[in-house]
Amino acid sequence: MYRYDPIDQRLVDERVSQYRDQIARNLAGELSDDELRPLRLQNGLYIQRHGPMLRIAIPYGMLAAEQLRKLAEISRRYDRGVGHFTTRQNMQLNWPRFEDTPAILGELAGVRMHAIQTSGNCIRNVTTDPFAGCAADERADPRPYCELLRQWSTFHPEFAFLPRKFKIAVNAAAADRAVIRAHDIGLDLLRQDGEIGFRVFVGGGLGRTPILGKVLREFLPRRHLLSYLDAVLRLYNRHGRRDNLYKARIKILVQALGIEEFTRQVEEEWAALRDGPTTVPEAEFARLAQHFAPPAWETLPVEDPSHLARIRADKAFASWCRRSVHAHKTPGYAAVTLSLKAPGVAPGDITDTQMLAVADLADRFSFGELRVTHEQNVVLADVKQGDLHDVWRIAREHRLATANIGLLTDMICCPGGDLCALANARSVPVALAVQEKFDDLDYLHDLGDLSLNISGCMNSCGHHHVANIGILGVDKNDEEWYQITLGGQQGNATAIGKVIGPAFYAQEVPEVIAALIEVYVARRTDSERFIDTFQRLGIDPFKARAYEGRDRRRAAKPIARESDPEKSKEKEKEVVNA
């Protein structure tokens, strides 16, 4: 993985010193809260519903074991012993003390970590495939390009105050595992006549107005990547809607101009930048690639006999392997997803004890590295097949081996109204209620691949738009309601779900999900996934079944939202930086 050079370390250390001084001046009354706000947001510090929240950057989801141990130590010392992994592959601490945040950032700097650009109207954390470097269907390793983008975007003077936040995702495999079309810019790595380049998508995003990105360029040679992105960002910086918070994302600009005109203007801007100082020389690609050289894989048989024997002998282990073990490009190895979706646990949460256990697993079985997924799980990328049973046994002891990867209870879920000042409704209680309703792994395995995501507000941090079943918390007269969408999906056929109708009370949601599942089970063919059946039947039979018996379910009352005028004011100030 990438290791800081002296310049990287100096930048991070200087930022910590600067931030420590800013917080001290605020506590001394020399810097007002309003003056501090943009400064703390540049360092990932929010003020949420109950207090500060610190978002820590994990570039393209990669962590060393020592870094995860430091996160465990920080969460235990300065928080409540729990971290939350987000859909941008970052970690959030939801209970740090305001005055402790400089010390936290100082400790992070000691293990090459920071919270820079995890907030604010800037280029956020670049995300990619969690199986990068080991995926069997990979065209090339995307991580050197992610690192190039990290170095280009960090403290970029032109793009520190964009009209709105800006998100980039990179995919380099036959299957899109980075949801590139749901990003402001999506980069799909290709090979054309022996040359590496990118298909460039622009104008995607979820939130209040979900839009899938459109092709801006079919093939961009990799040496031009930075100059071309400079052109896109300059155009956005110049014409993005700074006058309207809800129309400030680049997707609105692309829609307003149309993709043809937007492309023309980008190409015109790029003409002045092409072959200039930001053209990346081949030597730089080679330098970055050295940081991501393959680990010391051993020469192993394609199938480990002991592993096959354990699968035959242990049904529970075999079930876990079917969902949590993934093909590796190197014979005798596998990638493993550790589930952070155990029953009764908020999706994406990981305790300090679990962090230490994962770090130990990484050191012992996966060359000391791990990856955070945008689906809020953790991946060990390079595990010998012969070690899989030991990994499963240890992971199970720490509740990290729930065999539900890709199934209904492998939910993406934002923290919602329990913690987030922007949320309209609570997400986690609904997720836990759905987990309880479907707490039967045999039944879940019978249902097969089925995604369900939950967002507590229109910011869509839970990616509900691109789930087969999406749940969105909405506020009606200070009561919590939940809107259901169907038909969304990730991958090469990324699609936005459709709203089925009026929203439901929280207490109704598990029964509504069960009703939707009943339609699928009754009308699927042997080979169909949920999304296949939905696409064949259309929305009508699902909608009809969801609203049957609604009056009976309505005997339960909706959940009243917590009303706090001061929090509402703070929410208005923070919303632009979500």
PyMOL commands that set and color helices and strands:
alter all, ss='L'
color gray80, all
select helices_A, chain A and resi 6-27+33-41+59-61+65-78+98-109+143-153+157-159+180-182+222-239+245-247+250-257+259-271+282-290+305-313+315-324+352-365+385-397+416-418+428-437+441-447+464-466+506-523+530-537+540-547+550-553+565-577
alter helices_A, ss='H'
color red, helices_A
select strands_A, chain A and resi 45-47+52-56+62-64+82-85+91-93+127-128+168-171+185-192+195-202+214-221+325-327+333-338+349-351+369-372+378-384+412-413+452-455+469-476+479-486+498-499+504-505+559-560
alter strands_A, ss='S'
color yellow, strands_A
deselect
rebuild
show_as cartoon
